[in-house]
Structure formats: structure tokens, C-alpha cells
Amino acid sequence: GIVALEQMIHRLSEDHTRARQLADELSDLHQIEFDPNHVKTNFLMLKLNTMDSGTFLDKLAQHKVLALPFSSDQVRIVTHKDIDDEDIKRAAQAIREILG
């Protein structure tokens, strides 16, 4: 976070846009709760309705997509300089597959 704010502030809008793209891709899934309109930064918080965060994150990692636990039923997904548009597509596909 500090590197982003001190050295890469010029490109933070790209991270915010990608987080919003992922939110839009997931907005129709009923297995998670979140408000896509609240995604204003590079953080996306998902409340899981069908599994605990540990199980979800383990399955997500099998797809080479990493996220962080926030609570037993919430995960935090963060976009950053190492995430591109293809990564967003892959993450959305993985999440759909896991929750589908």
C-alpha cells in the first residue's frame, strides 16, 4: 500500500477500474453478497453465502487466484500493479466456477 501511494499514485486509477470490472463481472452471483456500486477503490469485499472463507480461498488458490480472509464468511480481493485485464477475467471465471 505504501509503495502504491508513494511511487505509483499515477496508476492507482487502473487498479480501481479493474476492481470495479471484477465487481461488475460478479454482480449477478447469488452465492455472494456485495454492492458493486460501493467498489470505489482497488478493494472488493465479498460476503460468502455458501461456504466459509477458508474453503473458498483454498479453492481460489487452486486456480492461481489469491485473496485474503476478512472474516469466517468474508474475503477481500485487491487489485494492484501486478494484476492485468486477463487476471481479472481469470479471477471472475474461477469465482464463478467455485460458486457455480
C-alpha positions in Angstrom: 0.0 0.0 0.0 2.8 2.4 0.9 4.6 1.8 -2.4 1.4 2.4 -4.3 0.8 5.7 -2.5 4.4 6.9 -2.7 5.6 5.6 -6.0 2.7 4.6 -8.2 -0.1 7.1 -7.4 -0.2 7.9 -11.2 -1.6 4.5 -11.9 -3.9 3.8 -9.0 -6.9 4.6 -11.1 -6.1 1.4 -13.2 -6.3 -0.7 -10.0 -9.6 0.9 -9.1 -11.0 0.3 -12.6 -10.0 -3.3 -12.5 -11.6 -3.9 -9.1 -14.8 -2.3 -10.5 -14.6 -4.6 -13.6 -14.4 -7.7 -11.4 -17.3 -6.4 -9.3 -19.4 -6.0 -12.4 -18.4 -9.5 -13.6 -19.6 -11.0 -10.3 -22.7 -8.8 -9.7 -25.2 -11.4 -10.8 -24.0 -14.2 -8.4 -26.4 -15.0 -5.6 -23.8 -17.0 -3.7 -22.1 -13.8 -2.6 -23.3 -10.5 -1.2 -21.7 -7.2 -2.1 -22.8 -3.9 -3.6 -20.9 -3.3 -6.9 -21.7 0.4 -6.5 -19.6 0.5 -3.3 -16.4 -0.6 -5.1 -14.6 2.8 -5.3 -11.0 1.6 -4.7 -9.0 -1.4 -5.5 -10.6 -3.5 -2.7 -13.5 -5.8 -3.3 -15.2 -7.3 -0.2 -17.3 -10.4 -0.8 -19.6 -12.0 1.8 -19.9 -15.7 1.0 -23.3 -17.3 1.4 -22.5 -20.9 0.6 -19.1 -21.7 2.1 -16.6 -20.4 4.6 -13.8 -18.1 3.6 -11.1 -20.7 4.2 -12.7 -23.2 1.9 -13.3 -20.6 -0.7 -9.7 -19.2 -0.6 -8.3 -22.7 -0.8 -10.3 -23.4 -4.0 -9.5 -20.0 -5.4 -5.7 -20.6 -4.9 -6.1 -23.8 -6.9 -7.0 -21.5 -9.8 -3.9 -19.4 -9.0 -6.0 -16.6 -7.8 -5.1 -15.2 -4.4 -7.2 -13.2 -1.9 -7.3 -12.7 1.8 -9.7 -13.7 4.6 -11.5 -10.9 6.3 -13.8 -13.0 8.5 -15.2 -16.5 8.5 -17.6 -15.6 5.7 -15.9 -12.6 4.0 -12.9 -12.3 1.7 -11.0 -9.3 0.4 -9.8 -9.2 -3.1 -7.3 -6.5 -4.0 -6.1 -5.4 -7.4 -2.6 -3.9 -7.8 0.2 -3.2 -10.3 0.7 -6.9 -11.0 -2.9 -7.5 -12.0 -3.9 -7.0 -15.6 -7.2 -7.4 -17.5 -6.5 -11.1 -18.2 -6.1 -11.7 -14.5 -9.5 -10.1 -13.9 -11.1 -12.4 -16.4 -9.4 -15.4 -14.9 -10.4 -14.4 -11.4 -14.0 -13.9 -12.4 -14.1 -17.3 -14.2 -12.6 -19.0 -11.2 -15.0 -17.5 -8.7 -18.0 -18.4 -11.0 -16.7 -22.0 -11.2 -16.2 -22.3 -7.5 -19.5 -20.8 -6.6 -21.5 -22.3 -9.5 
